[in-house]
């Protein structure tokens, strides 16, 4: 199978923004990532070997002059020295370990954080696309897929919202993702405002969108302690980007805990927050109340909703909270893998960091969906007690 990753920029923007932040703040940090098969999908015989061959091909990707100029123009918050670094960056397949036992797939990534941080999104995209090819799960015909995309585009325009594509990680295929952005770029305006995929943003002259992911907060928790993880992560982010990229991810250790640390300074500095788990309406009410308590007009801030969104779910959120706070949407799998076959339920998460003497310290993520806690069970229980998180 030919590598279905056409560019080093075929990745989500937040991977590049975090990579720069890691270089600035934690250039010696070493971490570990692990693949989690949430849906218990059985992988076909030989899958690991096929995936390994694709991973080997990733080392051929390199930033082109055209791509560097695009980043220089569109991603003004990334300094020239970082663009020079990225120009010289190459994926190192030795950082990725892949094995298969029966139908169970194991994938881990280990190494310096500033290097390994780029693996997660393309690895997930490769796993998804390879799975559908090896299991002969054919998509709907192109005409039906196109009609589905355009129906959603019309729906969102009538709803008068703003949304972006966040669907790289669990796409059906690169070709389908490309089709989605091509159509939305031409016929999705004004509701469609961009994509998290930097390469497709360049290809279709769209705005690349994203800030930080859970791993930014998870690292701070494991390295510096969980009581100050949220505040320190946001302070470090603000120090690197100086007010740019001002959407803060709220649910790494539950949103309730996040808002305890989201003090007046940070609440005024950041443009808003991203909701990625739990009840979106309840989260919105919590956010609005938080801003009001700090005498901040909620309409001057925004919530970016990004959790398992469908047109019906977006409609519900709009109906419940429009006019109370700014709202925007990052729609993932429902845009890039709504092709007539069930999408995979998979993630790759940071599962630990290494101290300077080589000791492994597990990381955890305690989202607002209690069934989706990830990480070492003992550490999860310790963090719950430390942060006064009740089941």
N, C-alpha and C positions, 0 to 999 in steps of 0.2 A: 504494500500500500504506500502510495506517495504521501509525504508529509503534508497534512492539510492545514498547516500553519504557514501562511505565506510571508510573514514578516516578523521581526523581533517586536514590532509594535502591535501585533495581534495579541493583545493583552489588555487588561483593564487599567485605566489611568491610575487608580489608587496604588497599584503595584509600583509604578514609577515614582509617584510622589512619596510613597513610604520608603522606597529604596534611597532616594535622596536624603530623606530625614534620617534614615539609619546611618548613612555615611557620615552625616553631620554629627550625630549624637552617639552612635554605638558602633563605630567601625570595627571593633574587636569582638563583637557579640557573635556567639555561635548558637545555633538553634536546630530544632528538629521539627519536621512536619510529618503527619500521618494521614493516609487515606481512610475515610470512614464510609462504609457502604450502608447508609441508613436504611435503604429499602430492601436490604438483604438480597439483592439481585444476584442470581447465579451467573458466573461468567463462563463462556464456552471454553473447551479445551484449546490450549495454545494461545490464549489471550495474552498472557504475560509476555511470551516471546514476541508476539506481534507488537505489543506496546513498547517493549524494550528496543526494538528496531526503529520505531518512530522517535523515541527519546534520543537515540544516537544521532538521528538526523537533525535534531534541534541545534547541534553545535555549529551547523552551517549558517545559521541566521546571523545577520549583522546589520547595524543601522546604516542606511544609505544617506547620501548627501541630501536628497529630497526630504527624507524623513527627519533628518536633523533640522532642516530649515523649517519644517512644519512645527516641530516642537518649539523651536526658537520663537516662532510667530504666535502660536496658539497657547503655548504653556509658558507664558512670560515669567511665571514664578519659579521656573527651574533655571538655575544659573548656568552659564556657559561651561564652567568646569565639569558640571554633572553631565552635560550633553557630550563633552569630550570623553568622559568616563564611559558613558553608554555606547559611544561609537566603538570603543575598544572592548566592550563586554562580549563574551561568548558563553553560551550555556555549556556547562560541564556535566555530561551525562553520568560521570562517576559519582556525583552527588545524589543520584537517584537509585534506590534499590527496589527492584520489582520481583515478586515471586507469586506463585499460584499453587494452592493445595486443593485439588479437586475443583470445585466451582468458586472457591474463595480467593479473592485477589488481595495481595498485600503490596502497598506502595509507601515508601518512606523517603524523606529528603533530609539530608544532614549537611551542615557546613556553616560557613560564615553567613550571617543573616543578610548582609548587603548583597551577597551573591545568590543565595537560595531563594530569596523573596520573590523572584520572577517565575519560579516553577509552577506555583499552585494553579493559576488560571489556565495556561495552555495544557498542563497535564490533565486537568479535568475535562477540557474540551476534547483532548485526544481520546481519553477513556470513553467519553460519551459517543463520539463519532465512530470509533473503532467497534464499540459494542453493537451499534445498529448495523454496521456493515457485516460483522461476523455472524450475527444472528438473522440476517436477511430480513430485517424489519423495514420494509419499504414504506416510504412516506406517501401521503396523498399526492395526486398528480399536481404539476406546477400551477395549473389554472385554479384548482381548488385552494392551494396554499396562498396564491396571490389574492384570491377573493377574501380569504380569511383575514389576511393582513389589512387589506383595504377596508373591510368592514370595521375592524378595530380602530383604524385611523379615523374613519368617519365618526364613529361613536365617541372617541375622545375629543374630536373637534367640536362636536355638538355639546359635549359636556363642558367645554370651555376650560380645560385644565392645561397644565404643562407636564410633560413626561419625557423621560429618556429611556433608551435601551440599556439594560443591565444584564444581558443574557449570554455573555460569552461562555461562561463556565459550563453550562448544561445544554448547549445548543445541539440540535440534531446533527448539523454539519456546518462546516465553514460556508459552503455554497448557499445553504438556506439562510444563514446569518447575513451573508452578503446581499441576498435578495431582499430580506426584511429591511435593511438599512437603505438599500437603493430605492425601494418603494416609499418608505417613510420620508426619505429626504426629498422626494419629488411631490408626494401627495399627502404627507402627514402634517404639513404645516397648517396653522401656527402652533398646534398643540405639541408636536414633536420638536424637541429642542436640542437633541444631541444623543450621543452614545458613550458608554464607558469604554468601548473598544477604540483604542487610539488609532490603529491602522485603518479601520473603517471610517472613523471620523476624518482622517486625512483623505481617503479615497473619495468620499462624498462631500468634502468641504463642510463638515459638521463640527460642532464643539465637543471635544472630549470632556467627559464629566466624571468626577470622583474626588474623594478626599482620602480618608483612611479606613482601614478594616479592623476587625476585632483583634488581630494579632498585635497591633500597635499597643493596645491596652493590656492584652494578655502578657506581653513581655514585661511591661512596667510592673504588673502585679507580681510576677514570679521574681523579678530582679530587685524590686524595691519595697515590696509589701503591698497588701491589698487595700489597706485603709487609705492609702494616698495614691493608689494607682491611677484612678480617673483624673484627679486634679493634676498630677505630675505629667501624665500623658498629654493632656490638653495644653499645659504650660509649655512643654517641650515642642509641641506642634506649632503653637503660636510663635515661639521663639524662632523656629526654622522658617515659617512662612509669613510671619509679620502681618497677620490679619487676612491674607489670602487663603483660599480653600477653607472657608469658615463654617462648614457643616460638621457637627460633632456626632459621632456614633454613640448611642446612649445605652445599649443593652448588653455590654460585655459581662457585667456583674450585676445584672438586673437594672432596669431604668430607675427604680426607686432609690437604689444606692447611688446611681449616677447623679441624680438631682440633688442629693445631699452635698455633693462636691462641686456642683455647677453653680459656683458662687456669683455674686453680683458682677465682679470683674469679668469672669469668663462668659457669663450670660450676655453681657453687653458686647463683649469682643467678638464672640462667634455669631454668625448670621442665623444659625438655627441648629436643628438636630435631625438625625436620621433614625427612623423607627424600623427595626428589622426583625421583631418578634413580638409575640403577645397580641393582645387586643388593640388594634390601631386606634379605635375611638377612645378607649380608656387611656391609652398613651397620650392622645391629643389633649384630653381633659387634664391630665396630670401636667403636661407641658404648659398649657394655657394658665393653669393655676400657679405654676412655678413663676412664670413671667409676671403675672399680676402681683404676686407676693413681693416681687422685687421692684415693683412700680415701673415695669417695662411693658410697653404696649405690644401685646401679642401679634398685632397686625404688622409690626415692624420686623417680625421674625418669620421663619419658615420651618415647616416639618417636611422632610423628604421621606415618603413612605416607600419601603422597598421589600416588603415581606410577602412572598407568594401571591403577587397581585394578579387578578383577573379583571376583565371589564366590570363584572358584577361587584367585585370587592371594591374597586375604585369608586363605582357609583355610590356604594353604601357609605364610604368614607366622606365623599363630597357632600352627600345629603345630610350627614350628621354634623359636619364641622365647617362647611364653607362660610366665610365671613367672620370667623372667630380668630383665625390665625392664617398666615400664608401657608399654602400647601403645594407640593409638587410630588411627582411619582417617578420611581425607578423600577421599570417593569422588566423582569428577567425571562425566565423559562417560558412564560406564556406567550412571549413574542417570538423567541428563537427556536422553540421546540413544540409548537402547536401544529403538528403535521399528521396527526392521525395515529400515532403510537405513544404509549405511556413514556414520559421522560424518566431518566434515572434520578433517584434520590440519593445523591452522593455529595460528599464534601471532602476537602483536604484542609486540615487545621494544624496550626502550630501546636505541638503536644509537649514541648519542653524547651528549656534553654540550658546552656552549659556554663558553669562558673569558670573562673580563671584557672582553677586547679582541676577542671575536667568533671566536676560533679554534675550529674543530671538533675535538674529541678523541673518537675512537671508543671505545665500550665493548665489553666481551666477556663472555661467559658460558661457563665451562668445566665443564659438568656431569659427573656420573659416567658418563654415556653419551657416550663419546668421539665418536660419530658425530653428536651433537647440539650440538657446540660452535657458538656463534653469535658473529658479529662480524667485524670486519676481520681478514683472514687474517694480515697482517703483525703486527698487535697480538697476535693469539692466539699466534703463535710467540714473540714477545718475552716475553709473560706466562708461557708454559710454561717458558722458560729461567729467568726470574726466580724462579719459584716451585718450580723443580726438579720439574716435572710430566713424567713419562715416558709415552710412548705405549704 
